[in-house]
Amino acid sequence: MVIFDFDLTLVDTRPVEALRAARKWKAITARIADLKVFDGIHELLRELHSQEQMLGIVTKSPDMVPRAFIRLYSWPIDIVVGYHQVKRVKPDPEGLLLAMKTAKATSENTFYVGDQPEDTQTSRAANVTAIGAGWGLSDPRLLEKSEPDHLFMTVSELRDFLVKHG
C-alpha cells in the first residue's frame, strides 16, 4: 500500500496557505482548479493503481479537500483519512493506522510519502517505510534531518523506486 500526505506532496497548496491557516476549507475547495498538481503525480497514481497497489491519503486537512481532487482528476485513490476521521492528528499514527486497517495492509508492505518531518515521525510510529517528498519544498533540510528511509526530490525518482519495490 502507498499512502500519501496531501498538501505539498500531491498538490502545491502554497497559494491557499492563508485559507488553510484560517481553516476556510470551502474556500480552498472552491479554488482547487487554481492549484497545481505536481508534475508526474497523475501518471504515478495511475501506474501504481495499474499494478494493483492500494492507494490512500492521510492528511491533517479535512477529507473534503483531497476528495475534491480525487473527483476532479479521477484519481484511483480509495482511502482518504482526514482531520475529522481521527481524534489525534499527525505525528500521531492514528490516521495512518486507520488507512492501513481499512485496506487490510500490514506495516511491512506500506509506504508513507510526505513532505514534512512529522510525516517521517508518523511513519516511524506506525512502523511503515518513510518516504520523504522534497519536490514541493523550497528548503528540504528539515525533511532531510528527520531521516526518512528514502528521500526523493522529484516525482520521477519516487515513481522509479515504487515501481521497483511496490
N, C-alpha and C positions, 0 to 999 in steps of 0.2 A: 504494500500500500504506500502511496505517496500522498502526503498531506502538506498543503501549502499554507503559509501565512498569506494574508491578502494584500494589505497596504505595503507598497514599495517592494513587494515580491512579485505579485502578478500584475498590479496596476500602479501607475505613478499617481498617487493621491496627494502629492505636494500642493497642487493648485487649490485643493479644498481643505487644507490643514486647519485653517481658521474655523471652518464649519465643523470639522471633527472636534476641535478643542471645545467648541460651543455646543457639541452634541446635537447638531442640526442635521439629523440623518435623512430626513425627507428632502432637504435642500441638496444634500450630496447626491441622493438618488436621482433627483431632477437633473443633475449635471453629469450623469455617467457618460453621455455621448461626448462630453468635452474631455474626459480623462483618457489618457493614453495607456493602452495595454502594452507592456514591454515587448520589444521585438522578439519573436520566436515563441512566445507563450502559447498562442493559439495552436501552432503546429506541435509544440511539446505536449500539450494536453491531449490532442487528438492521437498523436503517436503512442503515448502511454496507454490511452484507452484501447487503441487497436491491439496492443499487446496484452490486453485483459488485466491491466493494472487497475486496482480500485483507487479512485482519486477523491480527495477531500480538501476542505478548507477549515482551518481553525483560526479565528480572528478575535480580537478584542472589540471589534465593531459589531453592531447588531447584524444578524444574518441577512437582513433585507438588502444590505448594500452588495455583498458578493452574489446574492441570489439574482439581483437585477442584472449583473454582468453575465451570469450563467444563462439567463433568459435571452439577453440581447445577442450574445455570441454563440448560443447553443453549445456551451462548454459541457463536456461529458463528465461533470462532477456530481456525484450522488450524495455526498455527505457534507453538510455545512454546519459547523458549530460556532455560534457567535456569542456575544455578550449575554444575551438573555437565556441561553441554554445551560449556563453554569452558575454556580454560586461563587466560585473563585476563578479569576482570570489569570492569564499568563503572568508570571512564570510558573504558577501552579499548573500541574499537568492535567487537571480535571477535564478540560476541553479535548485535549489530545487523547486521553484515555477513553472518553466518551465516543469520539470518532472511531477509534480502533475497535471498541466493543461493538458499535453499530455495524462495522464492516467485518466483524469476526477476524480481525487482523491480530497478529502477535507482534511483540516488540522486536523480535528477530527479523521480521520482514517488513518493517515500517521505516520510512524516511520522513523527516520533517524538515521542510525547506522554509527558512525565514531570514529576514534581514537584520534582526536586532539581537543583541546579547541575550535578552530574555527568551528569545526563541531557542537559543542554544541551551539555556538553563531548563527550559520546558522539556526539550528533548532528553536531556540528562535525567530529569526527574521521572520521565516516562520510560527510560531505558531504550530509547529508539535512536537511530542514526541521525545525528545533527548535521544538516547541510546549510552552510552559510550562503546567502544570496546577496552578492555585493553589487549587482548591476544597477540598483536604484539608489545607491548611496553616493554622496559626494565625497565622503571620507569613510572608508571601510575599516579604519583602525580599531574602533571599539568592537566591531564584529570579529575581527581577527583575534583580538585579545581574549575573546570569550572561548576561543579554541574549539570551533565546531569540528566534527570529524572530517568534513570536506568543506572547502570554500571555493566558490566559483564566481568569477567576475563577469561572466556572460551566460545567457540562457543556453547558448550553443554548447558551452562546456558542460553545463548541467545535463543537457539532453544526452550528450555522448556518454556521460557517466551512468545516467539512469537507464539508458537503453542497454548498456553492457551489464549492469548489476540488477536490473529490475526483474 
